[in-house]
Amino acid sequence: MHAQSTPGSPGRLEGLDLARFFAFAGMVLVNFKIVMGAEGGEGLLHWLSLLVEGKAAASFVVLAGLGAGLACARFGDNSIGTTLKRGAFLLVLGLVNMLIFPADILHYYAFYFLFGAVVLSQSTALLVSAMVALNIGFVALVFVLNYDAGWNWLDYSYVDFWTPAGFVRNLMFNGWHPVIPWFGFFLFGVVLSRIELSARRVQLLMIGTGIALVATMTLVSGVLAEILAGLHPELSPLATTLPVPPGPLFSITGMASASVLIGLCVWVADHLGSGGFLGVLMATGRQTLTLYVAHIVVGMGLLEAFGLAGGQTAAGATLAAFAFCVVACIYAAGWARLRPRGPLEALMRKVAG
């Protein structure tokens, strides 16, 4: 799910693998929470799930754009064809995955890569302008289109997903990770690939600025929600920092969270190296495509088999997510001794380059 290179290759930022692990772990927590029906509630665990909800997936997409950008810088136009082929591979895998897990991100990922191939060589100014336009465009679409179209919010099913109109609507506007505005996270990753991430000052700036933006957007969200509710009740959801609907404050918070995660992980890897426990987490981060599918097929399959799909608590979902991540780390560490890439990563590389 990212531009790959083997561990220890020249110029590789090991901290990005660490960031991929934490983004993956956050997605497992959020998805297990959905499947186990552990929504709502209060307390520390509920707050933790809200903290990572949407932001983990956003960080994942930012990391994908960052990887694609680094590959473009390293291999030039040759990487664009590879990006297109990987997008096609992820589209097929994602649509198959949709049959099991309706909140799949892979088929959205496919279009991020497909559209990303068009802009990888464009100027940073154009990429930033596109990021802004995507968020303005989403707000405009909310006024023109019905955001609830296709959704049954009681069971999170999308009734006409497999029709042409429903598929395009879901993909572009009101799905779990719609291109408008989620493609902006991919573009942000490409922008990050053009700065000196290995420089300590850049890492600290990403961490500090990201934390400040998350705090600011949280405060702005509370104030703006009241203002918009006074103007029109249906406008207040646009003020949320949560991913549904993905308003501008969510986009800013998602990019800021990704900046903190990436800056911190690169800084930690630079200072502590890639051995021991961190090495295990990094090995897991290099197999996120395989493990993403595994957390759906194996993880959610086991939840269903043990009668845990629905009616569970936040504590139960957190424990299940933690247990899966521990098993994933054990597997990844063992697999890394045999092969440099995970099974699906190796297959994607063989099929798409």
Sequence and secondary structure as in RCSB ss.txt:
>XXXX:A:sequence
MHAQSTPGSPGRLEGLDLARFFAFAGMVLVNFKIVMGAEGGEGLLHWLSLLVEGKAAASFVVLAGLGAGLACARF
GDNSIGTTLKRGAFLLVLGLVNMLIFPADILHYYAFYFLFGAVVLSQSTALLVSAMVALNIGFVALVFVLNYDAG
WNWLDYSYVDFWTPAGFVRNLMFNGWHPVIPWFGFFLFGVVLSRIELSARRVQLLMIGTGIALVATMTLVSGVLA
EILAGLHPELSPLATTLPVPPGPLFSITGMASASVLIGLCVWVADHLGSGGFLGVLMATGRQTLTLYVAHIVVGM
GLLEAFGLAGGQTAAGATLAAFAFCVVACIYAAGWARLRPRGPLEALMRKVAG
>XXXX:A:secstr
      TT TT  HHHHHHHHHHHHHHHHHHHHHHTT  S  SHHHHHHHHHTTHHHHHHHHHHHHHHHHHHHHH
TTHHHHHHHHHHHHHHHHHHHHHTT TT  HHHHHHHHHHHHHHTTS HHHHHHHHHHHHHHHHHHHHHS TTTT
EETTTTEETTTTSHHHHHHIIIIISSS HHHHHHHHHHHHHHTTS TTSHHHHHHHHHHHHHHHHHHHHHHHHHH
HHHHHH GGGGGGG SSSSS  HHHHHHHHHHHHHHHHHHHHHHHHH S HHHHHHHHHHTTHHHHHHHIIIIII
HHHHHTT SSS  HHHHHHHHHHHHHHHHHHHHHHHTT SS HHHHHHHHHH 
